[in-house]
Amino acid sequence: MADYIDNVSRDRAQPHWPTPYKYRPSIEIQPRRWVYGNNYLRSFVSVMASAGGVGKTSLLIVEALAIVTGRPLLGEPVQERSNVWLVNLEDPLEEIDRRITAAMQYYGIKPEEIEGRLFVNAGRDFTMKFGAQTRYGVVPNTALVKSLIEEIPKANLGVVFIDPWIGAHSVNESDNGSINAVIAEIRKVADETNCAVVLVHHIRKGNGQDASIDSVRGASSLIGAARTARVLNRISVAEASRLGLSKEDECTVFRVTDGKSNLAPASGAMVYRRMLGVKMNNGEWIGVCAPFLPPDQPLSLTDDEVRNIQKIVFDAQTNGQPFRQSSQANNWIGSAVARLLDINLTEPRGKARVSGIVKALLDSAALTTERKLNTRQGREIPVVCVGNWVKHDEA
């Protein structure tokens, strides 16, 4: 260890630490260069992760086209129109051609809008390895890093997508030290070229649970190195019901969650996308990612229906057998709502829809809850009461 320290001392001049801080007015500090929404930032690494088949490759293709054209195709702002490089280390180039062409057809993008701006490399014979595991440890691909640092500025690239991340290295993806060594090379590329690098990754199997940032497969050092990270999830039956989707449509919609945003405020609103089939001129149908905006009132009822529910609640109050808010109670208000609206509670979709209706009625103050003494249990329990009556002239 002493010899190592001596070698470092001889090879490098000793720094003057600690360094006194010199105040800089904010006007002199360059603002962060966001390229696309609060997702991709120049000089930093971002991660997008999901299970297979959700739509992440289709999503990044549309985002790439948005950045290249400067058009907010999915509703998110393009902060800086720039050139994009799509690197796919999994699919044949012909498959990527299909997806790009179908997306351009759906969004009405002309070839001249992307010419000289969109760069694509794909195919099973195309490789890009930033590091390899050997018996002596991780060996970084310094030749690749040097080449990228030279070529990215020549193409004037603002964003590089690498899909999938596991194809960009040959190290143990669960080893923090190994992954950190490879990520260090990618961060060097991002920093030297002032380019945003997006790594597309997979999540672990979650036994039906929603994936989170903690579900990203492999070593945690990957997420630790990323400055923004998003996770894609298919929506559940209950969520599809709340959004007013039919059983046929629920499998087409997925949710994009901001799992980590160190350099920007986290988005409070849910972001949804959907996969749509686009028929190409060759007769083939290709899935394209499109925006999906949930309706403002996905569980809307007519005023007559709301008033009829209120009447049932009022009668139960008057008879001394008020309904309960809890779906576990024998006299759950949802059971009465289901009978009135002819909804089948034995189906998960039906129960989810009724639960959403009850929540909407409580949120709108059409119904409310009060605590009433339950003489049998000897304690106060919450019961459902009528809130603000729907008037006849409104019905």
Protein Blocks (a to p, Z undefined) as FASTA:
>chain_A
ZZmmmmmmmmpccdddddddddddfklpccdddfbhjlbcghiacdddddehklmmmmmm
mmmmmmmnopafkopacfbgcddddddfkbcfklmmmmmmmmmmmnopafklmgokaccd
edjkbccdfbdcdfkbccddfklmmmmmmmmmmnopabdcdddfklmcccdfkbmklmmm
mmmmmmmmmmmnopacddddddddeehpacdfklpgcjfklmmmpmbdcddddddfklmm
mnopafklmmmpccdddfbcfkbccdfbdcdddddddddfkopacdddddddddfblmbc
cfklmmmmmmmmmmmmmnopacdfblkbmklfklmmmmmnopafkbmklmmmmmmmmmmm
mmnomaccdddddfknopacdddddfbdcdfklZZ
